[in-house]
C-alpha cells in the first residue's frame, strides 16, 4: 500500500508523495488526533499541523519505519505537545459556570454608569506591573513562549519565572478589579512624580 509513496520519495517527487500521503492518511490522522484530544476543532487544527510537519519532513524521510508508523509518530508527538501546552496554560471557557458572575464583579468590565462602554485595556494594566513581571508576562502570554524559553531569554531560573507569573497574575487581577484608571504617565528617566 505504501510502495507507490516510497517510489515517489526515492525519485524525490515530494509533491506527488505528499498528495498520496494526504489522501490516504488524513482521516486516520484526524481520528488519532480526536482520540487523544477529545475536541473536533482541536483535532482539525492538529491534523493541519501534522501535515505541515510531514510536508517539511518528507525530504528527510529515511524509510527506517513504514510511512504510516512515521506519520502516526508525528501525529502522536504533535498531540502530546499540544496537551502538555494546554496543561501548562489552562484556559477557562467564557461559557463556564460562574464566569459571568465573576465578570460582573470586576468594575473595569462593567459597562453601566458614566463610563459606559469602557473596555479593559490590557496594555494599560501591563504598564502598571513592575518591569520584571511585565517582561515575563509579555513573553509567556503574548509571545506564547514556554517557561523554559522565558527562563533562557531573560536569564532567570525556571522557578523565578513561575513565581513572577504567579505574582503578576495576582497583581493583574487586583488591578483589573479596581475602577479603571487612566494610563500611567511616562516619567522621564531619573525623575519622580512632582508633588
N, C-alpha and C positions, 0 to 999 in steps of 0.2 A: 504494500500500500504506500510505502514511503520511497520506493525506489525511484520514481519519477522526480520527487523532490530532491533526493540525493544527486541524481544525474544533473539536474539544473544547477545545484550548488557546485558540483565538480566542474561544470562548464562555466562557472562564475556568472550565471544568469540569475542574479539575485532577485530581480523584479518578478520573473516568472515563478521562481521558487517561493517567494513571499506570497504571491497570489494563490498558489496551491495550498500553502500552509494556512492562510487566512480562510480560504473556502472550506477546508476540511476540519479545522480545529476551532473556529470562532465560537460555535455553540458549546463545545466541550470546555473551552477556557471560561466562557461565561458561567456555565454550570458549576465548575470548580470554584470560581470566584464567589458565586452566590452562596454555595455551601459553606464557605469559610466566613463570609462577611454578613450574611443574612440581610442584605439590603440590595434590592434590584438596581437602584440608582447607582449605588457604590460599586456593585458588580459590573455594571456597564462601564463606569469610569476605569475600573481596574483592567477590564478587558482591553480597552483602548490603550492604556499604559503598557500592558503586556505586549501588544502587537507593535507598539512603537519601539520597545526594547528589543523585540525579535528582529524588526527591520534593521536596527542599528547593529545587532549582533550577528546577523547572518554571515557576513564575510569571515567572521572568526569561528564559525561552527566547524568543529573538527571531526564530527561523526563518531566520537567516542561513545555516545549514547544515541538511542533512536531519537528521531525528531520529536516524537510525542513525549518521550521522557524528558528531553531537554526543554520542551515547551511547558510541560507541567511543572518542572522545577522552577522556571522563570515565573510562572503564574503563582505557585505556592509562595515563593520568596517575596513577590510583589505584594501579595495579600497579607503576609505576615508582617511586612514592613508597615503597611497601612494600619493594621490592627495595633501594632506597637505605638505608632504615631498617635492614633486616636486614644490609646490608653494613657499616654503621657499628656495629652491635651484634650481632656474630656470636654464635650460640648453639652449645652442644655438647649433643648428644643423650645422655641417660643410658644409651643402648644403645651408644654409641660404643666401639670397641675401646680398652681400657686405662682407661676411666673407673672401672670397678670397682676395679682395682688402685690407682689414684690415691686413691680414696675410702678404701681400706683403709689407706693410709699416713698419713692425716690423723687423729691421735688424737681430735680433737674429734668425729669422725664415727663412731668405733668404739663399739660397744655392749657390749663384753665387759668383765669386771672389776667392781670395786666400784661404778663409775659407770654400770652397765648402763642403757641407755635414755636416757642423757644426749643432748640434742639441741644442735646448733649454734644458738646464739642470735644471729641477725643483728644485732639491736638492741644486744646487749652488745658485739659486735665493732665496730659502728659507734661506740658510745660511747667506744671506746678510740682511735679515729682522732683526729688533730688536727682542730680545728674547720674549718679551711679545706678539708680533704679531705672531711670528713663532709658539709658543705653541698653540695659538688659531686656526691658520690656519691648523696646523697638526691634531688637534683633530676634527675640523669641517669637513675639506675636505678629509683628508687622512684616518682618523679613522671613518668618517661618523657619528659623534656624533651630537645630536641636540643642539640647542642653550642652552637649559636648562641643558643638560648633561655637556656641556663645562663649563657653569657657575658654576655648582656644583663641577666639578672636579678641577677647578682652583680657586674656592672660590672668583669668581668675580661676580659683579652684572650683570644681563642679558643685560642691556643697554651697559655696558662696553664691553661685549663680542661682541655685534653687532657693536659697534664703532671700536673696534680693527680689526674686519673682514673687515669693510669698508675701514679703513686706510691701512690695509695690502694689499687688492686687488688693491688699488690705487698705492701703492708703488711697488707692483709686476708688474703692467702694465708699470710703468715708468722704472723699471729695465729691463723688457723684451724688451722694445723699444730701448734700447741702444745697442751699439755694444757689443757682448759677451766679457766678461772679464774672466780671469782665476779665479778659485775658490778662495775665500777669504782665506788667510793663517790663520792657527790657531795660535794665540798668546798664549804664556804661561801665566797662571794666574798671575795677578798683574803687567804685563809688557805692555808697549805700543809699537808701532812700532818704530824702530830706524830711525832717520832722516839721 
